[in-house]
Amino acid sequence: MKTKCIILFGSLTTLTTLTTLTACGGLAPDGDISERSVSELDALEPEDNDDTMMTYYGDVITMEDIEDMEVHCTGDHAGNLKCFDTIAEADALFDTTINSLTTTNAQTSTAYCRFYEDHWFLGSSIQYARGFNIYWIGNTWNDRISSIECTNAKARVYEDVNFGGASANFYTTTYVGVAWNDQISSLQVQYP
């Protein structure tokens, strides 16, 4: 019997097909991973499952801590955000993280999208590698994106959590347009 479960790692969601289990229980005996069935996930409010951890130079922070600052973050495979003052610092961590997780280092580390809070690639930003599927971008970035810069990837964006509502593809754009400005709640970074 196949059962589909959603396993949440912070803001990053992995859909797993289980071939022998009839329920999602028992996958993480230590309880560190939150497990929900597809129907349970649909019923959750975003603020109930937004457990994204943000760090700023290694210190745990909240968005309120950096609200008046410009920070540049990199999302990791655990759904956490590591933030710095400059894009160069975020990129250095991004390249190291991606290279340690893949066998196609050069190709993968140059395939990403960076999402900016303001037009013309200004303001704070967050970067995800190609292959990331973010079902809820969290209170930190919800309805905040205004421009997108992609390299060897495209951004598929959605107006609602869990890849719901209207959707659009963006490659690189200095402005997502009136219809999408500050409207994105979930996203995927895909092959172009």
C-alpha positions in Angstrom: 0.0 0.0 0.0 1.3 3.5 -0.9 0.7 6.4 1.4 1.8 9.9 0.6 3.1 12.0 3.4 4.5 15.5 3.7 7.6 15.8 5.7 8.3 19.3 6.8 11.9 20.6 7.3 11.4 24.2 8.3 9.9 25.9 5.2 11.2 23.2 2.9 8.8 20.4 2.0 9.6 17.0 0.6 6.9 14.8 -0.8 7.7 11.2 -0.1 5.9 8.1 -1.3 6.1 5.3 1.3 5.6 1.8 0.0 5.2 -0.2 3.2 3.8 2.2 5.8 0.2 3.0 6.1 0.7 6.1 8.1 3.5 8.7 8.5 4.1 7.9 12.1 7.4 6.3 13.1 9.6 8.0 10.4 11.4 10.1 12.9 11.6 8.4 16.3 13.4 11.3 17.9 10.5 13.6 17.0 12.7 16.3 15.4 10.8 16.2 12.1 7.2 17.3 12.0 5.1 14.9 9.9 1.7 15.7 8.4 -0.6 14.0 5.9 -1.5 16.0 2.8 -5.0 16.7 4.1 -3.7 17.8 7.5 -1.2 20.2 5.8 -3.9 21.7 3.7 -5.9 22.5 6.9 -3.0 24.3 8.7 -2.8 28.0 8.7 0.7 29.2 7.6 1.6 30.8 10.9 0.9 27.4 12.6 3.7 25.7 10.6 6.2 28.5 9.9 9.2 27.3 12.0 11.9 28.8 9.7 15.0 29.5 11.6 17.0 32.6 10.6 20.5 33.4 11.6 22.5 36.6 11.2 26.2 35.8 11.3 25.3 32.7 13.3 23.0 34.4 15.9 19.4 33.3 15.8 17.1 36.2 14.8 13.6 37.1 13.9 12.5 39.4 11.1 11.6 42.1 13.6 15.3 42.1 14.6 16.4 43.1 11.1 13.3 44.9 9.8 15.2 48.2 9.3 18.3 46.5 7.9 19.2 45.2 4.5 20.2 41.5 4.7 20.9 38.9 2.1 19.9 35.3 3.0 20.6 31.8 1.7 18.0 29.1 2.2 19.4 25.7 3.0 18.0 22.2 2.6 16.7 22.2 6.1 14.6 25.3 5.3 16.7 27.6 7.4 17.9 31.0 6.4 21.4 32.2 6.9 21.7 36.0 6.6 24.5 38.4 6.0 25.1 42.1 5.2 26.2 41.5 1.6 25.2 39.3 -1.3 28.9 38.3 -1.6 28.8 36.8 1.9 25.6 35.0 1.2 26.9 33.7 -2.1 30.1 32.4 -0.5 28.0 30.3 2.0 25.6 29.3 -0.8 28.4 28.0 -3.0 30.0 26.1 0.0 26.7 24.5 1.0 25.7 23.5 -2.5 29.1 22.1 -3.3 29.1 19.9 -0.2 25.7 18.4 -1.1 26.2 17.6 -4.7 28.4 15.8 -7.1 27.9 18.4 -9.9 29.4 21.2 -7.9 30.0 23.9 -10.6 26.8 23.3 -12.5 24.5 23.2 -9.4 26.2 26.1 -7.5 25.5 28.4 -10.5 21.8 27.4 -10.8 19.7 29.5 -8.4 17.2 32.3 -8.1 17.5 35.3 -5.8 14.3 37.1 -4.7 14.5 40.8 -3.7 12.0 42.8 -1.6 12.3 45.9 -3.9 12.4 46.7 -7.6 15.7 46.7 -9.6 17.2 44.0 -7.3 17.3 46.3 -4.3 16.6 45.7 -0.6 16.9 42.5 1.3 17.1 39.2 -0.6 16.9 35.5 -0.3 18.5 32.9 -2.6 17.5 29.3 -3.3 19.2 26.7 -5.5 17.5 25.0 -8.4 15.4 22.1 -7.1 14.1 23.9 -4.0 10.3 23.8 -3.5 9.2 26.2 -0.8 5.5 25.5 0.1 5.4 28.5 2.4 8.0 31.3 2.3 7.1 32.1 5.9 6.2 35.3 7.7 9.6 36.7 6.8 9.1 36.8 3.1 5.3 36.3 2.5 3.9 39.0 0.2 7.2 40.8 0.1 9.0 40.0 -3.2 9.2 42.6 -6.0 12.1 41.5 -8.3 13.7 38.2 -9.2 17.2 37.3 -10.5 17.7 33.8 -11.8 20.8 32.1 -13.2 20.4 28.8 -15.0 17.0 28.4 -13.4 13.5 29.8 -13.4 11.2 30.8 -10.6 7.7 29.4 -10.5 5.8 31.5 -8.0 2.3 31.1 -6.4 0.0 33.6 -4.7 -1.0 31.1 -2.0 0.7 28.7 0.3 1.2 25.0 -0.7 1.6 26.0 -4.4 -2.0 27.2 -4.6 -3.8 30.1 -6.4 -2.5 31.9 -9.4 1.0 31.0 -10.6 3.6 32.5 -13.0 7.1 31.8 -14.2 9.9 34.4 -14.0 13.5 34.2 -15.1 15.1 37.5 -14.4 13.0 40.6 -14.0 13.6 44.0 -12.4 9.9 44.2 -11.4 7.4 41.3 -11.2 4.6 43.7 -12.2 1.6 45.1 -10.4 -0.2 41.8 -10.3 2.7 40.0 -8.6 4.3 42.7 -6.5 4.2 41.7 -2.8 1.9 38.8 -3.7 4.1 35.7 -3.6 3.5 33.1 -0.8 5.2 29.9 -2.2 7.7 29.2 -4.9 9.8 26.6 -6.8 13.2 27.1 -8.4 13.2 24.9 -11.5 15.1 24.1 -14.6 14.7 26.9 -17.2 
